[in-house]
Amino acid sequence: MKDEQTRVGVIGLGYVGLPLALAMHDAGYDVVGVDIDADKIDRLRNGQSTVNDVTDEEVRAATNNGITFTTDYDLLSDADGVSICVPTPLRKTDTPDLSFVLDAAERLAPVVTDGCTVVLESTVYPGATEDALADVLAENGAVVGEDLYLAFSPERIDPGNEEYGPTDIPKVLGGVTEECGDRAEALYDPVFDEVVRVDSATEAELVKLLENTFRAVNIGLINELAQIAHELDVDIWDAIDAAETKPFGFMPFYPGPGLGGHCIPIDPFYLSWKADEHDVDTRFINLADTVNREMPQHVVQRVVRQLNDRGTALSNANILVVGAAYKPDVSDTRESPAIDIITELDGWGAVVDYHDPYVPELEVEDATYESVSLTDERLHTADCVILVTDHSTLDIDRLVDETSLIFDTRNATSSHRADHVVRL
């Protein structure tokens, strides 16, 4: 990079982009954070964090020390490097939606200067960086590898994980050309503890999909085994603990109410979609998705049986869902199984409330639910409490003591063995 202070941009200031912008700022770069959400930019300028893993104090310190937050792409006109961290969801047809990536590239292309290094961090299908992003950035006649430099580096942010910060996790990186990779490595090396260089942007894209497809398939397997264990009257959690004592050849995965978040439920579809283009049948991926998507229904069916045993029909039951976020100690509800569970319960005619200290409101189909307080009265009223997300702030002992039936999908009640405590 240049001898004078390097100016870099981060496009997309969500749970990936904001921590990256702050990390680059801490590394000594002159950072411009860009987002098309004007309200988000206003909050950041006022020292308010917009993601759980970044504190207000960290945002205020960065703004006071010169970081720029803006909606204006023109401020990237003299950037030496730009990282793109925008969402890549699925369409309703379960096909990749790169509209946010392409929009960012189209806004960036007219202002990017010769010599700039652009790194895509958003999850895409293998080949997208070179095929789709490069085409947009080269529309003004720029030649990738000569006039500008393009690479892919998969984000590895784990929201709520206090053990690994953004810069602690090894950073995989691959360039469209060798020179692109060299430039991107030079950009990221001062920021991350370790940069893992791979041969190409396509290989780096596959790394990300490999990581999350591995998790999705193994979670699907353990979810299926949990259903088998229930029919065999075996505690799947105890079986996993016993299997984990083997010092080789086994890695524990745990069942749950379904997959949530942006990565694990979605990323495998980016891989299977690309595989379909090459006439490769992704049977494991498709089967795991089927099993994981069925878990909310399995949870409700288990609750139905428990209520029936107690003489209560689900259609007449009062149900309290505890936890709406897709994982503990975050506010992210994307693809959360709680939404599917509430939808299923509502379809049975049950009266449903939810509680989540991180999620004050929850959109479920056409309805808006508001989080209720965990008062003793509300716990006593519930015919069943379904523990979907085991936030660390929850008083599990109190939940167990104050409820007549609790169905635990996370093994949070493992120390409580009682007739009214049922685990997945």
Residue pairs with C-beta under 8 A, 6 or more apart in sequence:
1 80
1 81
1 186
1 187
2 80
5 28
5 29
5 30
6 28
6 29
6 30
6 80
6 81
6 187
7 29
7 30
7 31
7 32
7 78
7 79
7 80
8 24
8 29
8 30
8 31
8 32
8 79
8 80
8 81
8 82
8 83
8 187
9 31
9 32
9 33
9 34
9 75
9 76
9 79
9 81
9 82
9 83
10 17
10 18
10 20
10 21
10 24
10 31
10 32
10 33
10 34
10 82
10 83
10 85
11 17
11 34
11 35
11 76
11 82
11 83
11 84
11 85
11 86
11 104
11 108
12 34
12 35
12 84
12 85
12 86
12 87
12 100
12 104
12 122
13 21
13 33
13 34
13 35
13 37
13 40
13 41
13 44
13 50
13 69
13 85
14 50
14 51
14 85
14 86
14 87
15 51
15 52
15 53
15 157
15 159
15 332
16 85
16 121
16 122
16 155
16 157
17 33
17 35
17 83
17 85
17 86
17 121
18 33
18 44
18 49
18 50
18 51
18 54
19 51
19 53
19 54
19 157
19 165
19 166
20 83
20 85
20 121
20 155
20 166
21 31
21 33
21 62
21 67
22 54
22 58
22 59
22 62
22 67
23 166
23 167
23 191
23 192
24 31
24 83
24 191
25 31
25 62
25 65
25 66
25 67
27 190
27 191
28 190
29 190
29 191
30 66
31 62
31 67
31 68
32 67
32 68
32 70
32 75
32 76
32 79
33 44
33 67
33 68
33 69
33 70
34 70
34 71
34 72
34 73
34 75
34 76
35 41
35 69
35 71
36 71
37 71
38 71
40 50
41 69
41 70
41 71
43 49
43 50
44 50
44 59
44 63
44 69
45 63
45 69
47 56
47 59
47 60
47 63
48 56
48 59
49 55
49 56
49 58
49 59
51 159
52 159
52 160
52 329
52 330
52 331
52 332
52 358
53 157
53 159
53 160
63 69
68 75
73 107
73 108
73 111
74 111
76 82
76 108
76 111
76 112
77 111
77 112
77 113
78 113
79 112
79 113
79 116
80 115
80 116
80 117
80 187
81 116
81 117
81 118
81 119
81 184
81 187
82 108
82 112
82 116
82 117
82 118
82 119
83 118
83 119
83 120
83 121
83 153
84 101
84 104
84 105
84 108
84 118
84 119
84 120
84 121
84 122
84 133
85 121
85 122
85 155
86 100
86 101
86 103
86 104
86 122
87 100
87 122
87 262
88 96
88 97
88 98
88 100
88 101
88 122
88 123
88 124
88 266
88 270
89 97
89 262
89 266
90 96
90 97
90 266
90 269
91 97
94 269
94 273
95 269
95 273
96 124
96 125
96 128
96 269
96 270
96 273
98 124
98 128
98 132
100 122
101 120
101 122
101 124
101 128
101 132
101 133
102 132
102 133
102 136
105 133
105 136
105 137
106 136
108 118
108 137
109 136
109 137
109 139
109 140
110 140
112 118
112 137
112 142
112 148
114 142
114 147
114 148
115 147
115 148
115 149
116 148
116 149
117 148
117 149
117 150
117 151
117 180
117 183
117 184
117 186
117 187
118 133
118 137
118 148
118 149
118 150
118 151
119 150
119 151
119 152
119 153
119 173
119 184
119 187
119 188
120 128
120 129
120 133
120 150
120 151
120 152
120 153
120 201
121 152
121 153
121 154
121 155
122 155
123 154
123 155
123 208
123 209
123 212
123 262
123 263
123 266
123 267
123 270
124 132
124 152
124 205
124 270
125 205
125 209
125 270
125 271
125 273
125 274
126 202
126 205
126 206
126 209
126 271
126 274
127 202
127 205
127 274
128 205
129 150
129 151
129 152
129 176
129 201
129 202
129 205
130 150
130 176
130 200
130 201
130 202
133 150
134 144
134 150
134 176
137 144
137 148
137 150
138 144
142 148
144 150
144 176
144 177
144 180
145 176
145 177
145 179
145 180
149 175
149 176
149 177
149 179
149 180
149 183
149 184
150 175
150 176
150 180
150 201
151 173
151 174
151 175
151 176
151 180
151 181
151 183
151 184
151 201
151 204
152 173
152 174
152 201
152 202
152 204
152 205
153 171
153 172
153 173
153 174
153 184
153 188
153 204
154 172
154 204
154 205
154 207
154 208
154 211
155 208
156 169
156 170
156 171
156 172
156 211
157 166
158 164
158 169
159 261
159 327
159 330
159 332
160 327
160 328
160 329
160 330
167 191
167 192
167 193
168 193
169 192
170 192
170 193
170 194
170 195
170 196
171 188
171 191
171 192
171 194
171 195
171 196
172 196
172 198
172 204
172 207
172 208
173 181
173 184
173 185
173 188
173 195
173 196
173 197
173 198
173 204
174 181
174 197
174 198
174 199
174 200
174 201
174 202
174 203
174 204
174 205
175 181
175 182
175 183
175 184
175 200
175 201
176 200
176 201
180 201
181 197
181 200
185 195
185 197
188 195
189 195
198 204
198 207
206 271
208 267
209 267
209 268
209 270
209 271
212 263
212 264
212 267
212 268
213 267
213 268
213 271
213 285
215 253
215 264
216 259
216 264
216 265
216 267
216 268
216 285
216 288
216 289
216 292
217 268
217 284
217 285
217 288
218 251
218 253
219 253
219 254
219 255
219 256
219 259
219 264
219 288
219 292
220 287
220 288
220 289
220 290
220 291
220 292
221 253
221 288
221 291
222 236
222 240
222 253
222 254
222 255
223 255
223 256
223 291
223 292
223 295
223 298
224 291
225 236
225 255
226 236
226 255
226 424
227 298
229 235
229 236
229 239
230 236
230 302
230 424
235 423
236 255
236 424
237 254
237 411
237 414
237 423
240 252
240 253
240 254
243 250
243 252
244 250
244 252
254 411
255 295
255 409
255 424
256 295
256 337
256 409
256 410
256 424
257 295
257 296
257 299
257 337
257 338
257 341
257 388
257 409
257 410
257 424
258 292
258 293
258 295
258 296
258 299
258 337
258 340
258 341
259 265
259 292
259 293
259 295
259 326
259 335
259 337
260 325
260 326
260 327
260 332
260 333
260 334
260 335
260 336
260 337
260 338
261 326
261 327
261 332
261 334
261 335
261 336
262 332
262 334
262 335
265 289
265 292
265 335
266 335
268 282
268 285
268 288
268 289
269 285
269 289
271 282
271 285
272 282
272 285
272 286
275 281
275 282
276 282
295 337
296 337
296 340
296 341
296 343
296 344
297 340
297 344
299 337
299 341
299 386
299 407
299 409
299 424
300 314
300 341
300 344
300 345
300 348
302 407
302 422
302 424
303 314
303 319
303 384
303 386
303 407
304 314
304 348
306 384
306 405
306 407
306 422
307 313
307 314
307 317
307 383
307 384
307 405
310 383
310 404
310 405
312 383
314 345
314 348
314 349
314 350
315 348
315 349
315 350
316 349
316 350
317 350
317 351
317 383
317 384
318 350
318 351
318 381
318 382
318 383
319 345
319 350
319 351
319 352
319 353
319 382
319 383
319 384
319 385
319 386
320 352
320 353
320 354
320 355
320 372
320 378
320 379
320 381
320 382
320 384
320 385
320 386
321 338
321 341
321 342
321 345
321 352
321 353
321 354
321 355
321 385
321 386
321 388
322 354
322 355
322 356
322 374
322 385
322 386
322 387
322 388
322 389
322 394
322 399
323 338
323 354
323 355
323 356
323 387
323 388
323 389
323 390
323 391
323 394
324 333
324 336
324 338
324 339
324 354
324 356
324 358
324 359
324 362
324 371
324 388
324 389
325 331
325 332
325 333
325 336
325 338
325 356
325 358
325 359
325 389
325 391
326 332
326 333
326 334
326 335
326 336
326 337
326 338
326 389
327 389
328 389
328 390
328 391
328 392
329 358
329 391
329 392
329 393
330 358
331 358
331 359
333 339
333 359
333 362
336 388
336 389
337 388
338 354
338 356
338 362
338 388
338 389
339 362
339 364
341 386
341 388
342 352
342 354
342 362
342 364
342 369
343 364
343 365
345 352
346 352
346 364
346 367
352 369
353 369
353 372
353 378
354 362
354 369
354 371
354 372
355 371
355 372
355 373
355 374
355 378
356 362
356 371
356 389
356 391
357 371
357 391
357 393
358 391
359 371
360 370
360 371
361 368
361 369
361 370
361 371
362 368
362 369
362 370
362 371
363 369
372 378
374 398
374 399
376 402
379 385
379 398
379 399
379 402
379 403
380 402
380 403
380 404
382 403
382 404
382 405
383 404
383 405
384 403
384 404
384 405
384 406
384 407
385 399
385 403
385 405
385 406
385 407
386 406
386 407
386 409
387 399
387 406
387 407
387 408
387 409
387 410
387 412
387 413
388 409
388 410
389 410
390 396
390 410
390 412
394 412
396 412
396 413
396 416
397 416
399 406
399 413
400 406
400 413
400 416
400 418
400 420
400 421
403 420
404 420
405 420
405 422
406 413
406 420
406 421
406 422
407 422
407 423
407 424
408 421
408 422
408 423
408 424
409 423
409 424
410 424
411 423
411 424
413 421
413 423
414 423
